[in-house]
Amino acid sequence: MDKVGETTLILDLTALEHNYNYLRSKVKPKTKFLGVVKAFAYGSDMIAIAQKLEQMGADYLAVAYVSEGVLLRKVGVGLPILVLHPLASNFDDLIENHLEPSLYSRNILNQFIETANAKNQKDYPIHIKFNTGLNRLGFDDTDVDFIAKEAKKTNGIKIVSCFSHLAASEDKNERNFSLNQINSFQNLSSTLMEKLGHTTMRHMLNTSGIINYPEAQFEMVRSGIGLYGYGNQAEIDAQLQPVATLKTIISQIHLIDANESIGYNRAFKSNKPIKSATLPIGHADGIGRQYGKGKGFVTINNKKAPILGNVCMDMIMVDVTDIECTEGDEAIVFGPQKSAENLAATANTISYEILTAISQRVKREVKNK
Ligand SMILES: *Cc1c(COP(=O)(O)O)cnc(C)c1O
């Protein structure tokens, strides 16, 4: 494995290709595939990931905000890009960059139609988001008439898809709830298409949905976390390959006597002589304070080194008492052999959070473009 001179997030696009092919193999060949690249592609490198997805033949990309889509257009990404959470204040940028809005309320639909008309757009592609139980964003059954009526009044826009989002696709105990969501979505989209007088694409499944509800793939699926190598369940994790490896190095080693303390607030107090290593990664890099005080750990020379005391902004100190190591040796925070999901679990969180937390200060190195 490559040695690093500073904290680096190494992104292996061969793993992305593997995951993409695996997820595609779970849906019918003609089902379209949307790759979710919001939040810097789950904390990795949005541009490198989007370009690779385009090269591999993904049909669509999705981002959360307009500004993320604008960045992709700036580097020449040409795929259709769904913006999951556009705000009316960004509609000018959205249209200028040919980004496709998810419209989720009467207000935002009206505002978008007004902007599209003012800019003399014709059949501008839009996506209708239905709320089927997540209660986050979306229209419900009382809005269907309204959507159809507004859409038919103008040729400035065209509804190219309707979609919804599962609340608990990874949780087998919520299977009935998920099946109900799928059923409501099917009814809502059929009614809307009937009233519009044309069909649209329909899509509902995220990564765990692809795995657990393949019967609901409709015309497209939307995958994020699976592309990055995490599947929310051990059997699927075993089939996927983490794209990102976070590495750092030992800056300094200290021999600590019994009764000494380590770090801010003296949060670690030693009752015996130990050896500590200081690493150049801290909460400003995405390793939150909740990983401190022995919860989180890194791997040095294949051994577990728990974090001692509080996480600092730019550093952590780890216990290397029983590890043969020297200054300059590398430390792995997460990667294929040391899952980000397991590290996240030490702080009661999930892979999504630790991955997206890795801050822009951390150097990215992309392999196998
Ligand atoms: C983030 C997101 C996804 C991707 O979900 P994963 O669990 O990462 O596959 C899909 N759809 C919507 C609406 C999202 O916000």
Ligand as a Chemical Component Dictionary entry (heavy atoms), coordinates in Angstrom:
data_LIG
# 
_chem_comp.id                   LIG 
_chem_comp.type                 NON-POLYMER 
_chem_comp.pdbx_formal_charge   0 
_chem_comp.three_letter_code    LIG 
# 
loop_
_chem_comp_atom.comp_id 
_chem_comp_atom.atom_id 
_chem_comp_atom.alt_atom_id 
_chem_comp_atom.type_symbol 
_chem_comp_atom.charge 
_chem_comp_atom.model_Cartn_x 
_chem_comp_atom.model_Cartn_y 
_chem_comp_atom.model_Cartn_z 
_chem_comp_atom.pdbx_ordinal 
LIG C1 C1 C 0 -29.024 10.579 -0.244 1  
LIG C2 C2 C 0 -30.185 10.049 -1.008 2  
LIG C3 C3 C 0 -30.119 8.810  -1.687 3  
LIG C4 C4 C 0 -28.956 7.852  -1.553 4  
LIG O1 O1 O 0 -29.151 6.995  -0.449 5  
LIG P1 P1 P 0 -28.102 5.842  -0.082 6  
LIG O2 O2 O 0 -28.677 5.208  1.139  7  
LIG O3 O3 O 0 -26.816 6.525  0.187  8  
LIG O4 O4 O 0 -28.030 4.914  -1.252 9  
LIG C5 C5 C 0 -31.190 8.464  -2.491 10 
LIG N1 N1 N 0 -32.279 9.253  -2.585 11 
LIG C6 C6 C 0 -32.390 10.428 -1.917 12 
LIG C7 C7 C 0 -33.640 11.232 -2.040 13 
LIG C8 C8 C 0 -31.359 10.859 -1.092 14 
LIG O5 O5 O 0 -31.482 12.003 -0.404 15 
# 
loop_
_chem_comp_bond.comp_id 
_chem_comp_bond.atom_id_1 
_chem_comp_bond.atom_id_2 
_chem_comp_bond.value_order 
_chem_comp_bond.pdbx_ordinal 
LIG C1 C2 SING 1  
LIG C2 C3 SING 2  
LIG C2 C8 DOUB 3  
LIG C3 C4 SING 4  
LIG C3 C5 DOUB 5  
LIG C4 O1 SING 6  
LIG O1 P1 SING 7  
LIG P1 O2 DOUB 8  
LIG P1 O3 SING 9  
LIG P1 O4 SING 10 
LIG C5 N1 SING 11 
LIG N1 C6 DOUB 12 
LIG C6 C7 SING 13 
LIG C6 C8 SING 14 
LIG C8 O5 SING 15 
# 
